[in-house]
């Protein structure tokens, strides 16, 4: 397994990481698309066996159950595995109840409470990478950073990162860290795949400019890029997008099918799977620190791990870039047309 630095930090993470969103039965946004405990345990063990050293979860996955299972299974393997988790959303996120004011957000009150709860569920005394799950513009950046800095100084957290931040908010946070002399975000976990390339507008350039590591979530667009979906054919039973029909309707446009066709063609050329090619495209990008794969079965995980064996030629990467290129809009399209002037 290839190890990469998490941005400019000294933390070394495996090129592929394991996403634990499917660990534990859920009654919220993951209802119906999680693994059984036995299957999830088998996925976890196989990933560690193959050299995956980062497991990424969040307090809201399975309403805390994902963290509990991860904590149980990591016992005896703690020196081999980095733990990453997140805070921001209320427990029971996706249910209709209204959370109390301090049950969500990035206030000091919520961050500290959420971190201590995650430590208990994970059965550990330190979280290797603690991430804020999404920006919260209702709270001053200084307050959020000071709270995270205290957790690091107390030895409860080693590194901090953000997720789902806009480019401007990430840069504001980095400037504030320098001004305050506090810990800074060493990573940005963001959605990036051949069908969703919006991160390339602002977020990835900011990460590149300031040495922030990039952790990629949803690298297969909820499985759309795995090759299991075919244009005009019934959705496969039990697949995630068979449950998330709104997401399938949004993804299943002409551009997406053209991308899938290109991925399938390259997979045949390399004697591998479409999923491996889609992941290899991300691994070929210099900004990528680690790609998070969320396999529900060992077979899916093994298929994803094949990406480590795929080395796309520069012209093949460019081919996928071209077929998946979105309409960037202004000013990005204008700037692209004017370069190198």
C-alpha positions as CSV (number, residue, x, y, z in Angstrom):
1,X,0.0,0.0,0.0
2,X,1.4,3.4,-1.0
3,X,1.6,5.9,1.8
4,X,1.2,9.6,1.2
5,X,1.7,12.7,3.4
6,X,-1.5,14.4,4.4
7,X,-0.8,17.7,2.7
8,X,2.2,19.4,4.3
9,X,1.7,17.6,7.7
10,X,3.9,14.8,8.9
11,X,0.9,12.4,9.0
12,X,1.3,9.5,6.5
13,X,-2.0,8.0,5.2
14,X,-2.6,5.1,2.8
15,X,-3.5,6.0,-0.7
16,X,-6.9,4.3,-0.2
17,X,-8.7,4.8,3.1
18,X,-11.7,3.0,4.5
19,X,-15.0,4.9,4.9
20,X,-17.1,3.6,7.8
21,X,-20.4,5.2,6.9
22,X,-22.0,1.8,6.1
23,X,-21.0,0.4,9.5
24,X,-24.0,-0.1,11.8
25,X,-27.7,-0.2,11.1
26,X,-29.1,3.3,10.5
27,X,-32.6,4.9,10.8
28,X,-31.5,8.2,9.2
29,X,-30.0,9.1,5.8
30,X,-28.2,5.7,5.4
31,X,-31.3,3.6,6.2
32,X,-31.4,0.5,4.1
33,X,-27.9,0.8,2.5
34,X,-25.6,-0.3,5.4
35,X,-23.7,-3.5,5.9
36,X,-24.6,-6.2,8.5
37,X,-22.2,-6.1,11.5
38,X,-20.5,-9.3,10.3
39,X,-20.0,-8.1,6.8
40,X,-18.7,-4.7,8.0
41,X,-16.2,-6.5,10.3
42,X,-15.0,-8.6,7.4
43,X,-14.5,-5.4,5.3
44,X,-12.6,-3.7,8.1
45,X,-10.3,-6.7,8.6
46,X,-9.6,-7.1,4.9
47,X,-8.8,-3.4,4.6
48,X,-6.3,-3.5,7.5
49,X,-4.8,-6.7,6.1
50,X,-4.2,-5.0,2.8
51,X,-2.4,-2.0,4.4
52,X,-5.2,0.6,4.7
53,X,-4.1,2.6,7.7
54,X,-6.9,5.3,7.9
55,X,-10.5,4.6,8.9
56,X,-12.9,7.5,8.5
57,X,-16.1,7.7,10.3
58,X,-18.4,10.4,11.9
59,X,-20.5,10.7,15.0
60,X,-23.7,10.8,13.0
61,X,-23.0,7.6,11.0
62,X,-25.5,5.0,12.2
63,X,-26.4,7.5,15.0
64,X,-23.0,6.7,16.7
65,X,-23.0,3.0,16.0
66,X,-20.3,3.3,13.3
67,X,-17.9,4.8,15.9
68,X,-18.8,2.1,18.4
69,X,-18.1,-0.7,16.0
70,X,-14.9,0.9,14.8
71,X,-13.7,1.3,18.4
72,X,-14.4,-2.4,19.1
73,X,-12.7,-3.7,15.9
74,X,-9.6,-1.5,16.2
75,X,-8.8,-3.0,19.6
76,X,-5.4,-4.7,19.3
77,X,-4.7,-2.9,16.0
78,X,-4.5,0.7,17.3
79,X,-0.8,1.1,16.4
80,X,-1.7,0.1,12.7
81,X,-4.8,2.2,12.2
82,X,-5.4,6.0,12.2
83,X,-8.8,7.0,13.5
84,X,-10.6,9.9,11.8
85,X,-14.0,11.2,12.8
86,X,-16.1,14.3,12.5
87,X,-18.5,16.6,14.3
88,X,-21.0,19.3,13.2
89,X,-24.4,17.7,12.6
90,X,-26.9,16.7,15.3
91,X,-27.2,13.0,16.3
92,X,-30.2,11.6,14.5
93,X,-29.4,13.9,11.6
94,X,-32.1,13.3,9.0
95,X,-34.9,12.7,11.5
96,X,-37.7,15.2,11.9
97,X,-37.0,16.2,15.5
98,X,-35.6,19.6,16.2
99,X,-32.2,19.5,17.9
100,X,-31.3,21.6,20.9
101,X,-29.2,24.7,20.1
102,X,-25.9,23.2,21.2
103,X,-26.5,19.8,19.7
104,X,-25.0,20.9,16.4
105,X,-22.7,23.4,14.8
106,X,-19.2,24.5,15.4
107,X,-19.4,26.4,18.7
108,X,-17.0,25.5,21.4
109,X,-19.8,24.0,23.4
110,X,-20.7,21.5,20.7
111,X,-17.2,20.7,19.5
112,X,-15.9,19.8,22.9
113,X,-19.0,17.8,23.9
114,X,-19.0,16.0,20.5
115,X,-15.3,15.1,20.7
116,X,-15.7,13.7,24.2
117,X,-18.6,11.6,23.2
118,X,-16.7,10.3,20.1
119,X,-13.8,9.3,22.3
120,X,-16.1,7.2,24.5
121,X,-17.7,5.5,21.5
122,X,-14.4,4.8,19.9
123,X,-12.9,3.5,23.2
124,X,-9.7,5.5,22.7
125,X,-8.0,8.3,24.4
126,X,-7.0,10.2,21.2
127,X,-8.4,10.8,17.8
128,X,-5.8,11.0,15.1
129,X,-7.7,13.3,12.7
130,X,-10.7,15.3,14.0
131,X,-12.7,17.0,11.3
132,X,-15.5,19.5,11.2
133,X,-18.1,18.0,8.9
134,X,-19.2,21.2,7.2
135,X,-18.6,25.0,7.6
136,X,-20.8,26.9,10.1
137,X,-21.0,30.6,9.3
138,X,-23.1,31.3,12.4
139,X,-20.0,30.8,14.5
140,X,-16.8,32.9,14.4
141,X,-13.9,31.1,12.9
142,X,-11.8,32.1,15.9
143,X,-14.1,30.2,18.3
144,X,-14.0,27.0,16.3
145,X,-10.2,27.1,15.9
146,X,-9.6,27.8,19.6
147,X,-11.8,24.9,20.6
148,X,-9.9,22.6,18.2
149,X,-6.6,23.9,19.4
150,X,-7.5,23.2,23.0
151,X,-8.4,19.6,22.1
152,X,-5.0,19.2,20.5
153,X,-3.2,20.7,23.5
154,X,-5.1,18.4,25.8
155,X,-3.9,15.4,23.9
156,X,-7.4,14.3,22.8
157,X,-6.8,15.1,19.1
158,X,-3.6,14.9,17.1
159,X,-4.5,16.7,13.8
160,X,-7.6,18.6,12.7
161,X,-9.2,18.9,9.3
162,X,-12.3,20.3,7.7
163,X,-14.9,18.8,5.3
164,X,-17.3,20.4,2.8
165,X,-15.8,23.9,3.1
166,X,-16.0,26.5,0.4
167,X,-12.6,27.7,-0.9
168,X,-13.0,31.1,0.7
169,X,-13.9,29.7,4.1
170,X,-10.9,27.3,4.0
171,X,-8.6,30.2,3.3
172,X,-10.2,32.4,6.0
173,X,-9.6,29.6,8.4
174,X,-6.0,29.2,7.5
175,X,-5.4,32.9,7.8
176,X,-7.1,32.9,11.2
177,X,-4.9,30.0,12.4
178,X,-1.8,31.9,11.5
179,X,-3.1,35.1,13.2
180,X,-4.2,33.2,16.4
181,X,-1.1,30.9,16.5
182,X,-3.5,27.9,16.7
183,X,-3.6,24.5,15.0
184,X,-4.7,24.7,11.4
185,X,-6.7,22.5,9.1
186,X,-4.3,20.0,7.7
187,X,-6.8,18.3,5.5
188,X,-10.0,19.0,3.5
189,X,-12.4,16.1,3.0
190,X,-14.4,16.8,-0.1
191,X,-16.6,15.2,-2.7
192,X,-14.7,14.6,-6.0
193,X,-15.2,12.2,-8.8
194,X,-15.6,12.1,-12.6
195,X,-19.2,13.2,-12.3
196,X,-18.7,15.8,-9.6
197,X,-15.8,18.1,-10.3
198,X,-16.9,21.3,-8.6
199,X,-14.1,21.0,-6.0
200,X,-11.7,21.9,-8.8
201,X,-13.0,25.5,-9.0
202,X,-11.8,26.8,-5.7
203,X,-11.3,24.1,-3.1
204,X,-8.5,22.1,-4.7
205,X,-6.5,25.2,-5.8
206,X,-6.7,26.5,-2.2
207,X,-5.5,23.1,-0.9
208,X,-2.7,23.1,-3.4
209,X,-1.6,26.6,-2.6
210,X,-1.6,26.2,1.2
211,X,-0.4,22.6,1.5
212,X,-3.7,21.2,2.7
213,X,-4.2,17.5,2.3
214,X,-7.1,16.2,0.2
215,X,-9.3,13.3,1.4
216,X,-11.8,12.3,-1.3
217,X,-15.3,11.1,-0.4
218,X,-17.8,9.6,-2.8
219,X,-15.1,8.8,-5.4
220,X,-17.5,6.5,-7.3
221,X,-20.5,8.9,-7.2
222,X,-22.5,6.5,-4.9
223,X,-21.5,3.6,-7.1
224,X,-22.6,5.1,-10.5
225,X,-19.1,4.8,-11.8
226,X,-18.8,1.2,-10.8
227,X,-20.3,-0.1,-14.0
228,X,-23.3,-1.7,-12.3
229,X,-25.8,0.8,-13.7
230,X,-26.6,0.8,-17.4
231,X,-28.5,3.3,-19.4
232,X,-32.2,2.4,-20.0
233,X,-31.9,-0.7,-17.8
234,X,-33.7,-1.4,-14.4
235,X,-31.7,-0.4,-11.3
236,X,-30.0,-3.3,-9.7
237,X,-31.7,-4.6,-6.6
238,X,-30.1,-3.6,-3.3
239,X,-27.7,-1.0,-4.8
240,X,-27.4,2.3,-3.1
241,X,-28.9,4.4,-5.9
242,X,-31.8,2.0,-6.2
243,X,-32.7,3.4,-2.7
244,X,-31.7,6.9,-3.5
245,X,-33.8,7.5,-6.6
246,X,-33.5,11.3,-6.4
247,X,-29.7,11.0,-6.6
248,X,-29.9,8.6,-9.5
249,X,-32.2,11.0,-11.4
250,X,-29.7,13.8,-10.8
251,X,-26.7,11.6,-11.9
252,X,-28.3,9.8,-14.8
253,X,-27.9,12.5,-17.5
254,X,-26.3,12.2,-20.9
255,X,-22.9,13.5,-19.8
256,X,-22.8,10.9,-17.0
257,X,-23.4,8.0,-19.4
258,X,-20.7,9.3,-21.7
259,X,-18.3,9.3,-18.8
260,X,-19.3,5.8,-17.8
261,X,-18.7,4.6,-21.4
262,X,-15.2,6.1,-21.3
263,X,-14.4,4.5,-18.0
264,X,-15.7,1.1,-19.1
265,X,-13.6,1.3,-22.3
266,X,-10.4,2.0,-20.3
267,X,-11.2,-0.8,-17.8
268,X,-11.3,-3.2,-20.7
269,X,-8.0,-1.9,-22.0
270,X,-6.4,-2.4,-18.5
271,X,-8.1,-5.7,-17.8
272,X,-9.6,-4.3,-14.6
273,X,-13.0,-3.0,-13.3
274,X,-14.6,0.4,-14.0
275,X,-14.4,1.2,-10.3
276,X,-10.7,0.7,-10.3
277,X,-10.3,3.1,-13.3
278,X,-12.4,5.8,-11.7
279,X,-10.4,5.5,-8.5
280,X,-7.1,5.5,-10.4
281,X,-8.1,8.8,-12.1
282,X,-8.2,10.3,-8.6
283,X,-5.0,8.7,-7.4
284,X,-3.3,10.2,-10.4
285,X,-4.2,13.7,-9.3
286,X,-1.3,15.4,-7.4
287,X,-3.6,17.0,-4.9
288,X,-5.0,13.6,-3.6
289,X,-3.7,12.5,-0.3
290,X,-6.1,9.6,0.1
291,X,-9.3,8.3,-1.5
292,X,-12.0,7.1,0.9
293,X,-13.7,3.9,-0.3
294,X,-17.0,2.9,1.4
295,X,-17.4,-0.8,0.5
296,X,-20.4,-2.7,1.8
297,X,-18.9,-6.1,1.0
298,X,-15.5,-7.6,0.9
299,X,-16.0,-8.2,-2.9
300,X,-16.6,-4.5,-3.4
301,X,-13.5,-3.6,-1.3
302,X,-11.3,-6.0,-3.3
303,X,-12.6,-4.5,-6.5
304,X,-11.7,-1.0,-5.2
305,X,-8.3,-2.1,-4.1
306,X,-7.5,-3.1,-7.7
307,X,-7.1,0.7,-8.4
308,X,-3.7,0.5,-6.7
309,X,-2.6,-1.7,-9.6
310,X,-3.9,0.6,-12.4
311,X,-1.4,3.2,-13.7
312,X,-3.2,5.4,-16.2
313,X,-1.1,7.0,-18.8
314,X,-1.1,10.9,-18.9
315,X,-3.1,10.8,-22.1
316,X,-5.7,8.5,-20.5
317,X,-6.1,10.9,-17.5
318,X,-6.5,13.7,-20.0
319,X,-9.1,11.7,-21.9
320,X,-11.2,11.2,-18.7
321,X,-10.6,14.9,-17.9
322,X,-12.1,15.9,-21.3
323,X,-15.1,13.6,-21.3
324,X,-16.1,14.6,-17.8
325,X,-15.3,18.3,-18.0
326,X,-18.2,20.4,-16.7
327,X,-19.3,23.9,-17.8
328,X,-17.2,25.9,-15.3
329,X,-19.1,29.1,-15.9
330,X,-17.6,32.6,-15.3
331,X,-14.9,33.5,-14.5
332,X,-13.4,30.0,-14.8
333,X,-14.3,29.4,-18.4
334,X,-13.1,32.9,-19.4
335,X,-9.8,32.5,-17.6
336,X,-9.3,29.1,-19.3
337,X,-9.9,30.5,-22.7
338,X,-7.5,33.5,-22.1
339,X,-4.6,31.5,-20.9
340,X,-1.7,31.7,-21.4
341,X,-2.2,35.4,-22.1
